[in-house]
């Protein structure tokens, strides 16, 4: 399990441009300044769930933890506010965002259409190396499902979707998909803890891969759309899971 999680952690970091093998304090992301590296580190902690929804992001504490002044921390939080992952609240300062239910639903609807487009193009354009990557990513999801490890499955799921985006061979679309996926990552993570969601998610992944490898563009688009859409009980369960801590 440890090897599985570490392997996919490295793949995920590489997929988003971070230097997985770096030992530098802020990740060794080429071309990024101090604040951008800090922004990446804080964003990764939000996406992974290490920083919980609604938790307070104290500038002094973050500065002490990362060994920097408050200035780059403040700049990093401002950059995260632009992405929507962080918001500023009266008397609390910066906190990890917890969107209103109607906004969250709109975001998932948008994500579903973007992923459907990725799947449609992947079915038309995927190369042999894409097929191999899809099978490997699906195998990783299956391994995590077998050991019933939700955290490992979350990491594998993250990789699976990045492989689908890349298989579209549309760099702009893949970039937009990656950006929104990271914005929604904390909520997609919550979904995996709901009512037997892991086996259902794996079955949906299998259907997605089958459609893409068969060249079924319409089928791949529909499979991805249904996989991402949050409706009915799934949406109710997700909203119920958004009880964020009311940190002082």
C-alpha positions in Angstrom: 0.0 0.0 0.0 2.8 2.4 0.9 4.6 1.7 -2.5 1.3 2.2 -4.3 0.6 5.6 -2.6 4.2 6.8 -3.1 4.3 5.8 -6.8 1.1 7.7 -7.5 2.1 10.7 -5.4 5.1 11.1 -7.7 3.0 10.7 -10.8 0.5 13.3 -9.6 3.2 15.8 -8.7 4.8 15.4 -12.1 1.4 15.7 -13.8 1.0 19.2 -12.3 4.5 20.4 -13.0 6.1 19.9 -9.5 9.5 18.4 -9.1 8.6 15.1 -7.3 12.2 14.3 -6.6 13.2 17.7 -5.3 14.3 18.2 -1.7 14.1 22.0 -1.9 11.9 23.6 0.7 9.2 24.7 -1.8 9.3 21.9 -4.3 11.8 22.9 -7.0 9.2 24.0 -9.5 11.1 25.4 -12.4 10.4 29.1 -13.3 8.3 29.8 -10.2 9.1 32.6 -7.8 8.9 32.3 -4.0 5.2 33.1 -3.7 4.3 30.8 -6.5 6.1 27.9 -4.9 4.3 28.6 -1.6 1.0 28.8 -3.5 1.7 25.4 -5.0 2.6 23.9 -1.6 -0.6 25.3 0.1 -2.7 24.3 -2.9 -1.4 20.7 -2.7 -2.3 20.6 1.0 -5.8 21.8 0.2 -6.3 19.3 -2.6 -4.9 16.4 -0.5 -7.2 17.3 2.4 -4.3 18.0 4.7 -5.9 21.5 5.0 -9.5 20.9 5.6 -12.5 22.8 4.1 -13.2 25.9 6.2 -9.9 25.8 8.1 -8.2 29.1 8.8 -4.9 30.0 7.0 -3.0 32.0 9.5 -0.2 34.0 7.9 2.1 33.9 10.9 1.7 30.1 11.4 2.3 29.5 7.7 5.3 31.8 7.6 6.8 30.0 10.6 6.1 26.5 9.1 7.6 27.3 5.8 10.5 29.4 7.2 9.6 32.6 5.3 8.3 36.1 5.9 4.6 36.9 5.8 5.0 38.8 2.5 5.3 35.8 0.2 2.6 34.0 2.2 0.2 36.9 1.7 1.0 36.9 -2.0 0.4 33.1 -2.2 -2.9 33.4 -0.5 -4.0 36.2 -2.8 -3.1 33.9 -5.8 -5.1 31.1 -4.2 -8.1 33.4 -3.7 -8.1 34.1 -7.5 -8.4 30.3 -8.1 -11.3 30.1 -5.6 -9.6 27.6 -3.3 -9.2 30.3 -0.6 -11.5 33.1 0.5 -11.2 36.0 2.9 -13.8 36.3 5.7 -14.4 39.1 8.2 -12.7 38.6 11.5 -11.2 35.3 10.3 -8.9 36.3 7.5 -8.1 33.7 4.8 -9.8 30.3 5.0 -10.1 27.2 2.7 -13.2 27.9 0.6 -16.4 26.0 1.2 -18.7 27.1 -1.8 -22.4 27.5 -1.5 -24.3 24.4 -2.7 -25.7 26.1 -5.8 -22.2 27.2 -6.9 -20.7 23.7 -6.2 -23.4 22.2 -8.3 -22.7 24.6 -11.2 -19.0 23.8 -10.9 -19.6 20.1 -11.1 -21.9 20.6 -14.1 -19.1 22.5 -15.9 -16.6 19.9 -15.0 -18.8 17.2 -16.3 -19.1 18.9 -19.7 -15.3 19.5 -19.9 -14.5 15.9 -19.0 -17.1 14.7 -21.6 -15.2 16.7 -24.2 -11.9 15.2 -23.1 -13.4 11.7 -23.4 -14.9 12.4 -26.8 -11.6 13.6 -28.2 -9.6 10.8 -26.5 -11.8 8.2 -28.2 -11.0 9.8 -31.5 -7.3 10.6 -31.0 -5.7 8.4 -28.4 -2.5 6.8 -29.4 -1.1 3.4 -28.3 0.8 5.0 -25.5 -2.4 6.6 -24.3 -4.1 3.2 -24.2 -1.3 1.8 -22.2 -1.4 4.7 -19.7 -5.2 4.3 -19.4 -4.9 0.6 -18.6 -2.1 1.3 -16.1 -4.2 4.1 -14.4 -7.2 1.8 -14.3 -5.1 -1.0 -12.7 -4.0 1.4 -10.0 -7.6 2.3 -9.2 -8.4 -1.4 -9.1 -5.5 -2.1 -6.7 -6.6 0.6 -4.4 -10.2 -0.6 -4.5 -9.0 -4.2 -3.7 -7.4 -3.0 -0.4 -10.4 -0.7 0.3 -8.1 2.3 0.8 -10.0 5.5 0.1 -6.9 7.7 0.3 -4.9 5.5 -2.1 -8.0 5.4 -4.4 -8.2 9.2 -4.3 -4.6 9.4 -5.6 -5.2 6.8 -8.3 -8.4 8.6 -9.3 -6.5 11.8 -9.7 -4.0 10.2 -12.0 -6.7 8.4 -14.0 -8.4 11.7 -14.9 -5.2 13.4 -15.9 -4.4 10.5 -18.2 -7.9 11.0 -19.9 -7.2 14.7 -20.3 -3.8 14.1 -21.9 -5.3 11.5 -24.2 -7.5 14.2 -25.7 -4.4 15.7 -27.4 -5.9 19.1 -26.9 -3.4 21.0 -24.7 -5.8 23.9 -24.0 -8.7 21.7 -23.1 -6.5 19.5 -20.9 -5.1 22.6 -19.1 -8.7 23.8 -18.4 -9.7 20.4 -17.2 -6.7 20.1 -14.9 -7.4 23.6 -13.4 -11.0 22.9 -12.6 -10.2 19.4 -11.4 -7.8 20.9 -8.8 -10.5 23.4 -7.8 -12.9 20.6 -7.2 -10.5 18.1 -5.8 -11.4 18.5 -2.1 -15.1 17.8 -2.9 -14.3 14.9 -5.2 -12.3 13.5 -2.4 -15.3 13.8 -0.1 -17.4 11.9 -2.6 -15.2 8.9 -2.4 -16.2 8.5 1.2 -19.9 8.3 0.5 -22.0 5.1 0.4 -20.1 2.5 -1.5 -18.8 5.1 -3.9 -15.4 3.3 -4.5 -16.8 0.3 -6.3 -19.2 2.4 -8.2 -16.4 4.8 -9.3 -14.2 1.9 -10.4 -17.1 0.5 -12.5 -17.5 3.9 -14.1 -13.8 4.1 -14.8 -13.9 0.7 -16.5 -16.8 1.9 -18.7 -14.8 5.0 -19.6 -11.7 3.1 -20.6 -13.8 0.6 -22.6 -15.5 3.4 -24.6 -12.2 5.3 -25.3 -10.3 2.2 -26.4 -13.3 1.1 -28.6 -13.2 4.5 -30.3 -16.8 5.2 -29.1 -16.7 9.0 -28.8 -20.3 9.4 -27.8 -20.1 6.6 -25.3 -16.9 8.0 -23.8 -18.4 11.5 -23.5 -21.6 10.1 -21.8 -19.7 7.9 -19.5 -17.5 10.7 -18.3 -20.4 13.1 -18.0 -22.4 10.7 -15.8 -19.3 9.9 -13.8 -18.7 13.5 -12.8 -22.2 14.9 -12.5 -23.4 15.2 -8.9 -27.2 14.6 -8.8 -29.9 13.5 -6.3 -28.7 11.6 -3.3 -25.0 12.0 -4.4 -25.4 15.8 -4.2 -27.2 15.6 -0.9 -24.5 13.4 0.6 -21.8 15.7 -0.7 -23.4 18.8 0.8 -23.8 16.9 4.1 -20.1 16.3 4.1 -19.3 20.0 3.9 -19.5 20.6 7.6 -16.3 22.5 7.8 -14.6 23.4 11.1 -15.5 26.8 12.5 -11.9 27.8 13.4 -11.4 30.9 15.5 
